[in-house]
Amino acid sequence: MRNSVGAVDSVLLLGGRSEIGLAIVERLVRDGARRIVLAARNAAVPRPGPREPEAAETAPDTSPQTAAQARERLLSAGAVEVHLVDFDAAEPGTHTDVVAAAAKFVGDLDVVIDAFGVLGEQSIYDSDPVAAAGAATANFTGHVSTGVAVAARLREQGHGTFVVISSVAGVRVRRANYVYGAAKAGLDGFAQGLDDALYGTGARVMIVRPGYVPTQMSAHVSAAPFPAAVPEVADAVADGLRTGAGVVWVPRKLKVVSACMRMLPRAVWRRLPR
């Protein structure tokens, strides 16, 4: 449950090494969250539970990191507990167990952040159908099974927010990244339907639609107009949780830009540069 002043106390991050996801969790920790679960592929659990005294001066690691390093980063930020659980988006049969394991560690889940996925390169997908299908699984199919499992848990609790990191790329799919954009469009639609399904249960979904965010994952992609820095996304999510927002655009001007994108004739849309 949220603490006595209404701040988030427990957080599950699906995609425990995600640069954006970790920034969001770190911001929530600085705002008062104390019990964290990081779910990542091949996550080791060398030291579950509270921080050991000798690790007290560990500095946050903003470089590409293991789940264990991410754990130390959050402990340094002020978390009291950071647990690690194994999670693989391509193994839907395990996703209910992942959510159950997280709840076993920290009890009720105040916030679950869905931040896993891949960006990849459209030029590779054009010649490799298997790679394209794998990306679609990571960016959409895996979110369906995790989302249904999370919703069941939040519905049972009677409270909690499922934060889904969507993308402006899913608002209208561009030829430059149509595999990624189509998966994000599916994820966005799924998140909207899931929120409707949770209406009246005390639980809800918050959809986050950032534009281009410079991260290690997007380093190979040319910068796009209206970029958002990682801390900006984290701040927007924290503000959205505090105000009860249903959809968060980062930056906010993308809401207007996206409305214009939807209105462009397809003949014009097709001519946009790759």
C-alpha positions as CSV (number, residue, x, y, z in Angstrom):
1,M,0.0,0.0,0.0
2,R,1.0,3.6,-0.4
3,N,2.6,5.1,2.7
4,S,1.0,7.4,5.3
5,V,1.6,10.5,3.1
6,G,0.3,8.9,-0.1
7,A,3.6,8.2,-1.8
8,V,4.3,5.0,-3.7
9,D,6.0,2.4,-1.4
10,S,6.4,-0.7,-3.6
11,V,7.4,-0.9,-7.2
12,L,7.9,-3.8,-9.7
13,L,9.9,-3.0,-12.8
14,L,9.4,-5.4,-15.7
15,G,12.6,-4.8,-17.7
16,G,14.9,-4.4,-14.7
17,R,17.8,-3.1,-16.8
18,S,15.8,-0.6,-18.9
19,E,17.5,2.8,-18.8
20,I,14.1,4.6,-18.8
21,G,12.6,2.1,-16.4
22,L,15.4,2.4,-13.9
23,A,15.3,6.2,-14.1
24,I,11.6,6.1,-13.3
25,V,12.1,3.8,-10.3
26,E,15.0,5.9,-9.0
27,R,12.8,9.0,-9.2
28,L,10.0,7.1,-7.2
29,V,12.6,6.0,-4.7
30,R,13.7,9.6,-4.2
31,D,10.0,10.4,-3.7
32,G,9.6,7.8,-1.0
33,A,9.3,4.3,-2.6
34,R,11.2,1.8,-0.4
35,R,10.5,-1.7,-1.6
36,I,11.5,-2.5,-5.2
37,V,11.5,-5.6,-7.4
38,L,13.6,-5.7,-10.6
39,A,12.5,-8.3,-13.1
40,A,15.1,-9.0,-15.8
41,R,16.3,-11.9,-17.9
42,N,19.0,-14.0,-16.2
43,A,18.8,-11.8,-13.1
44,A,21.0,-13.2,-10.3
45,V,20.1,-12.7,-6.7
46,P,23.4,-12.5,-4.8
47,R,22.1,-10.5,-1.9
48,P,18.3,-10.2,-1.7
49,G,16.6,-7.9,0.8
50,P,18.0,-4.9,2.8
51,R,21.3,-3.3,2.0
52,E,24.3,-4.6,3.8
53,P,26.3,-2.0,5.8
54,E,29.5,-2.3,3.7
55,A,27.6,-1.2,0.5
56,A,26.5,2.0,2.0
57,E,28.7,4.2,-0.2
58,T,28.0,2.5,-3.5
59,A,27.5,5.2,-6.1
60,P,24.7,5.0,-8.7
61,D,25.9,3.3,-12.0
62,T,24.5,5.0,-15.0
63,S,26.4,2.9,-17.5
64,P,25.1,-0.3,-19.1
65,Q,24.6,-2.5,-16.0
66,T,23.7,-5.9,-14.7
67,A,20.6,-6.3,-12.6
68,A,22.9,-6.6,-9.5
69,Q,24.4,-3.2,-10.4
70,A,21.0,-1.7,-10.9
71,R,20.0,-3.0,-7.5
72,E,23.0,-1.2,-5.9
73,R,22.0,2.0,-7.7
74,L,18.6,2.0,-6.2
75,L,19.8,1.1,-2.7
76,S,22.2,4.1,-3.0
77,A,19.2,6.3,-4.0
78,G,17.4,5.3,-0.8
79,A,15.5,2.1,-1.3
80,V,15.4,-0.2,1.7
81,E,14.8,-3.5,-0.2
82,V,15.6,-4.3,-3.9
83,H,14.9,-7.8,-5.0
84,L,15.8,-9.5,-8.3
85,V,13.7,-12.0,-10.1
86,D,14.2,-13.8,-13.4
87,F,11.9,-12.6,-16.2
88,D,11.9,-13.4,-19.9
89,A,9.4,-11.7,-22.2
90,A,9.5,-14.7,-24.6
91,E,8.3,-17.1,-21.9
92,P,4.6,-16.2,-21.3
93,G,4.0,-19.3,-19.2
94,T,6.3,-17.9,-16.5
95,H,4.8,-14.4,-16.3
96,T,2.1,-15.1,-13.7
97,D,4.8,-16.6,-11.5
98,V,7.0,-13.5,-11.9
99,V,4.3,-11.3,-10.6
100,A,3.6,-13.7,-7.8
101,A,7.3,-13.8,-6.8
102,A,7.4,-10.0,-6.7
103,A,4.3,-9.9,-4.5
104,K,5.9,-12.5,-2.2
105,F,8.8,-10.2,-1.7
106,V,7.1,-6.9,-1.1
107,G,3.4,-7.6,-0.6
108,D,0.9,-5.4,-2.5
109,L,2.3,-3.8,-5.6
110,D,1.6,-0.1,-5.7
111,V,3.1,0.5,-9.1
112,V,4.1,-2.0,-11.8
113,I,6.2,-0.5,-14.7
114,D,6.2,-2.2,-18.0
115,A,9.5,-1.0,-19.6
116,F,10.9,-4.0,-21.5
117,G,11.4,-4.2,-25.3
118,V,13.8,-3.8,-28.2
119,L,14.1,-1.1,-30.9
120,G,16.2,-2.9,-33.5
121,E,16.6,-1.8,-37.1
122,Q,13.9,-1.9,-39.8
123,S,16.5,-2.6,-42.5
124,I,17.4,-5.9,-40.7
125,Y,13.7,-6.8,-40.2
126,D,13.0,-6.3,-43.9
127,S,15.3,-9.2,-44.8
128,D,14.8,-11.3,-41.7
129,P,11.2,-12.3,-40.9
130,V,12.4,-14.3,-37.8
131,A,14.1,-11.3,-36.3
132,A,11.0,-9.2,-37.1
133,A,8.8,-11.7,-35.3
134,G,11.1,-11.8,-32.3
135,A,11.0,-8.0,-32.0
136,A,7.2,-8.2,-32.2
137,T,7.1,-10.7,-29.4
138,A,9.4,-8.5,-27.2
139,N,7.4,-5.3,-28.0
140,F,3.9,-6.6,-27.9
141,T,3.1,-10.3,-27.3
142,G,5.2,-10.5,-24.1
143,H,3.3,-7.4,-22.8
144,V,0.0,-9.1,-23.2
145,S,0.8,-12.0,-21.0
146,T,2.5,-9.8,-18.4
147,G,-0.3,-7.3,-18.5
148,V,-3.0,-9.8,-17.9
149,A,-1.0,-11.3,-15.0
150,V,-0.4,-7.9,-13.5
151,A,-4.0,-6.9,-13.9
152,A,-5.2,-10.0,-12.1
153,R,-2.9,-9.2,-9.2
154,L,-3.9,-5.5,-9.0
155,R,-7.6,-6.4,-9.3
156,E,-7.2,-8.8,-6.4
157,Q,-5.5,-6.1,-4.3
158,G,-8.1,-3.6,-5.2
159,H,-5.5,-0.9,-5.9
160,G,-2.3,-0.2,-7.9
161,T,-1.2,1.4,-11.1
162,F,0.2,-0.4,-14.2
163,V,2.5,2.0,-16.0
164,V,2.9,1.0,-19.7
165,I,5.7,2.6,-21.6
166,S,4.2,3.0,-25.1
167,S,5.6,5.4,-27.7
168,V,4.5,8.1,-30.1
169,A,5.7,5.7,-32.8
170,G,2.5,3.7,-32.2
171,V,0.2,6.7,-32.8
172,R,0.6,6.4,-36.5
173,V,3.1,3.8,-37.9
174,R,5.8,5.1,-40.1
175,R,7.6,3.1,-42.9
176,A,10.9,3.9,-41.2
177,N,10.2,1.6,-38.3
178,Y,6.9,-0.1,-39.1
179,V,7.7,-3.3,-37.2
180,Y,8.5,-1.4,-34.0
181,G,5.7,1.1,-34.5
182,A,3.1,-1.6,-35.2
183,A,4.0,-3.4,-32.0
184,K,3.8,-0.2,-30.0
185,A,0.4,0.5,-31.6
186,G,-0.8,-2.9,-30.5
187,L,0.6,-2.3,-27.0
188,D,-1.1,1.1,-26.7
189,G,-4.4,-0.4,-27.7
190,F,-4.0,-3.3,-25.3
191,A,-3.2,-0.9,-22.5
192,Q,-6.3,1.2,-23.2
193,G,-8.5,-1.9,-23.2
194,L,-6.9,-3.2,-20.1
195,D,-7.6,0.1,-18.3
196,D,-11.2,-0.1,-19.3
197,A,-11.3,-3.7,-18.0
198,L,-10.0,-2.6,-14.7
199,Y,-12.4,0.3,-14.3
200,G,-14.2,0.2,-11.0
201,T,-11.7,-2.3,-9.4
202,G,-9.5,0.3,-7.7
203,A,-6.6,-0.5,-10.1
204,R,-5.8,1.3,-13.3
205,V,-3.4,1.7,-16.2
206,M,-1.3,4.8,-17.0
207,I,0.0,4.9,-20.6
208,V,3.2,6.8,-21.3
209,R,3.9,8.0,-24.8
210,P,7.4,9.5,-25.1
211,G,8.9,10.7,-28.3
212,Y,12.5,10.0,-29.3
213,V,14.5,9.4,-26.1
214,P,18.3,9.3,-26.4
215,T,19.4,6.1,-24.7
216,Q,21.9,3.3,-25.4
217,M,19.1,1.4,-27.1
218,S,18.3,4.3,-29.5
219,A,21.9,5.3,-30.1
220,H,21.8,3.9,-33.7
221,V,18.7,5.9,-34.6
222,S,18.8,9.5,-35.9
223,A,17.5,12.1,-33.5
224,A,13.9,13.0,-34.1
225,P,12.0,16.3,-33.5
226,F,10.7,16.9,-30.0
227,P,13.1,14.6,-28.1
228,A,12.7,13.8,-24.4
229,A,15.6,13.2,-22.0
230,V,15.5,10.1,-19.7
231,P,15.0,12.3,-16.6
232,E,12.2,14.1,-18.3
233,V,10.4,10.9,-18.8
234,A,10.9,9.9,-15.2
235,D,9.6,13.2,-13.9
236,A,6.6,13.0,-16.2
237,V,5.7,9.5,-14.9
238,A,6.1,10.6,-11.3
239,D,3.9,13.6,-11.9
240,G,1.3,11.4,-13.7
241,L,1.2,9.0,-10.8
242,R,0.7,11.8,-8.4
243,T,-2.1,13.4,-10.4
244,G,-3.8,10.2,-11.5
245,A,-3.3,10.9,-15.2
246,G,-4.5,8.3,-17.7
247,V,-2.1,9.2,-20.6
248,V,1.2,11.0,-20.2
249,W,2.9,12.5,-23.3
250,V,6.6,13.3,-23.1
251,P,7.1,16.1,-24.0
252,R,3.6,17.4,-23.6
253,K,3.6,19.1,-27.0
254,L,3.5,15.7,-28.6
255,K,-0.2,15.4,-27.8
256,V,-0.9,18.2,-30.3
257,V,1.8,17.0,-32.8
258,S,0.3,13.5,-32.7
259,A,-3.2,14.9,-33.4
260,C,-1.8,16.5,-36.5
261,M,0.0,13.3,-37.5
262,R,-3.3,11.5,-37.5
263,M,-4.8,14.0,-39.9
264,L,-2.1,13.9,-42.6
265,P,-3.3,12.2,-45.8
266,R,-1.7,8.9,-46.4
267,A,-0.1,10.1,-49.6
268,V,1.8,12.7,-47.7
269,W,2.6,10.3,-44.8
270,R,4.2,7.9,-47.2
271,R,6.6,10.5,-48.4
272,L,8.0,11.3,-44.9
273,P,11.8,10.6,-44.8
274,R,13.1,7.4,-43.5
